[in-house]
């Protein structure tokens, strides 16, 4: 088929960018978990597994609701967008807390 090469390139790029962040995230988690780095690492991997299970479950709900399979990427984009907003909230909260400690310190 004529789409094998673009599909292979897409999978390589997707895998590279998706999994390139895992070691960085793992290092950040271990760095922040001063008292229990092993627990932090374990919880990080558990969160990845929970995310995989939640993605399959949400996708199954979309398909079971009678939606078209073409709606699955939109569902994934929505979940990803909510995840980005959640991450931005926690980054903001952490920086705000650091600023308060700096002023109070």
Beta strands, then each sheet from edge to edge (+ up, - down):
end
